[in-house]
């Protein structure tokens, strides 16, 4: 697999291929044809074919980008394709393979008729067509040339910042955040900024993994031990994301300079196996907490250990509903998407986009700032239960807020944001600008978070990336000089040319 992007949009990992945009356009046309000509008898077949095609086109686009340059795996554009394919393509198609219990479970949330599913599938296809089509046009208007990779015999900056980020991130995580979540510090909640600092632990994990994989494989036990600790605490938190995100970052660190389709296939199988093992345990644990306390965000460390121990040792797995519920149900968003569309059409539109002007104001400045529990409130409005949080994804949320016009209003600016961020990430990875690395990490989280709120995930993380990049540019050169480390060829003195064809000086 190539490690360098050369001139021309055909080799630009940020520029969608012609066939990718055309395929999505044809899929949009297929749904229109089914609505206008084929009629209701064809809806079930068109839905299944369309869902599989949607997922297949996006996965193929992601694989194409990695085939051009493995650095694509660190762009939000790679992950928004993969996550959209899983949640809104293959995930919807999986209903055909659910057992009876799982089918009843997903249908109990919101009963979606074939015509309803057709509409939300159309919304997803149209949204992704507009998103990638916008990137396609921007790439043609402003072609991009990637900087060449800087090949270092050693990288003390990578090792240094890996240690610094790990110390800060894991200290905050294990000495402040986790004890608070397990009720060891009483009722006082730590400031939101401290929660953000825990992301530095994942950045440090990647840097140490990458450094060990490239320069000293005998020390790989250090990041491996950190990964095991992350996965163990994530399991105690009954959080799939807290387990899987560090695992994916660790794998990306191993594959950064030695990516191949075979290794990526093994990595994908590993993530799927961990997910399938984790989901029943998390479902059982949450059900137990809700049964005992009435809500899932409860239980101290001792109680959670007891619940997980019971799950593993006493046969609770065989007796619990979690054993009957397919892990694939986690990827099924069609019910939530249908419910959101139905609410808009019933005159109850969402107002989540209005949170944009408040989300960036720190709670220290605005003590009465609203709590963004919109997933729980949406769940309450649909099934009358606010003890869990359900969301419908960025495509259906766009429609829920503004109807059909909401799709281009959200997707076009979002495409520009992902394009800008992708160009930043390429510079960061190619030129080893490790002080800037949290930008890449947040970009990955953005792409993975297509099932979350637009403002709380996409908008907030993008703004955070811009702030981090700006301040990292200001302090990188002085900091490296202070440490006595030569930075080498770098674009740290100014942001990279984001929508020009100029090569970054090097």
KAPE-V579779 format. One record per backbone hydrogen bond with DSSP energy under -1.0 kcal/mol. NH is the residue of the N-H (numbers start at 1). CO is the residue of the C=O. Records with the same first field share a line. If there is no record, write none. Layout:
# KAPE-V579779
NH: CO, CO
This chain:
# KAPE-V579779
2: 67
11: 8
12: 9
15: 12
21: 17
22: 18
23: 19
24: 20
25: 21
26: 22
27: 23
28: 24
29: 25
30: 26
31: 27
32: 28
33: 29
34: 30
35: 31
36: 32
37: 33
38: 33
39: 34
42: 39
43: 40
46: 42
47: 43
48: 44
49: 45
50: 46
51: 47
52: 48
53: 49
54: 50
55: 51
56: 52
57: 53
58: 54
59: 55
60: 56
61: 57
62: 58
63: 59
64: 60
65: 61
66: 62
67: 63
68: 64
69: 65
70: 2
72: 69
73: 70
74: 71
75: 72
79: 75
80: 76
81: 77
82: 78
83: 79
84: 80
85: 81
86: 82
87: 83
88: 84
90: 85
91: 86
93: 89
94: 90
95: 92
96: 93
97: 94
98: 95
103: 99
104: 100
105: 101
106: 102
107: 103
108: 104
110: 106
117: 113
118: 114
119: 115
120: 116
121: 117
122: 118
123: 119
124: 120
125: 121
126: 122
127: 123
128: 124
129: 125
130: 126
131: 127
132: 128
133: 129
134: 130
135: 131
136: 132
137: 133
138: 134
139: 135
140: 136
141: 137
142: 138
150: 430
159: 155
160: 156
161: 157
162: 158
163: 159
164: 160
165: 161
166: 162
167: 163
168: 164
169: 165
170: 166
171: 167
172: 168
173: 169
174: 170
175: 171
176: 172
177: 172
178: 173
180: 176
181: 177
182: 178
183: 180
184: 179
194: 191
196: 192
197: 193
199: 196
200: 197
201: 198
203: 199
204: 200
205: 201
206: 202
207: 203
208: 204
209: 205
210: 206
211: 207
212: 208
213: 209
214: 210
215: 211
219: 216
220: 217
222: 219
224: 220
225: 221
226: 222
227: 223
228: 224
229: 225
230: 226
231: 227
232: 228
233: 229
234: 230
235: 231
236: 232
237: 233
238: 235
239: 234
244: 240
245: 241
247: 243
248: 244
249: 245
250: 246
251: 247
252: 248
253: 249
254: 250
255: 251
264: 260
265: 261
266: 262
267: 263
268: 264
269: 265
270: 266
271: 267
272: 268
273: 269
274: 270
275: 271
276: 272
277: 273
278: 274
279: 275
282: 278
283: 279
284: 280
285: 281
286: 282
287: 283
288: 284
289: 285
290: 286
291: 287
292: 288
293: 289
294: 290
298: 296
304: 300
305: 301
306: 302
307: 303
308: 304
309: 305
310: 306
311: 307
312: 308
313: 309
314: 310
319: 315
320: 316
323: 320
325: 321
329: 326
330: 327
331: 328
332: 329
337: 333
338: 334
339: 335
340: 336
341: 337
342: 338
343: 339
344: 340
345: 341
346: 342
347: 344
348: 343
350: 400
355: 352
356: 353
358: 355
359: 355
361: 358
365: 362
366: 362
369: 366
373: 371
377: 373
378: 374
379: 375
380: 376
381: 377
382: 378
383: 379
384: 380
390: 375
394: 450
397: 393
398: 394
399: 395
400: 396
401: 397
402: 398
403: 399
406: 403
407: 404
409: 405
410: 406
411: 407
412: 408
414: 410
415: 411
416: 412
417: 413
418: 414
419: 415
420: 416
421: 417
422: 418
423: 419
424: 420
425: 421
426: 422
427: 423
428: 424
429: 425
430: 426
431: 427
433: 428
434: 432
436: 433
437: 434
439: 436
441: 437
442: 438
443: 439
444: 440
445: 441
446: 442
447: 443
448: 444
449: 445
452: 449
457: 453
459: 454
460: 455
461: 457
462: 458
463: 459
464: 460
465: 461
466: 462
467: 463
468: 464
469: 465
470: 466
471: 467
472: 468
473: 469
474: 470
475: 471
476: 472
479: 475
480: 476
481: 477
482: 478
483: 479
485: 480
494: 491
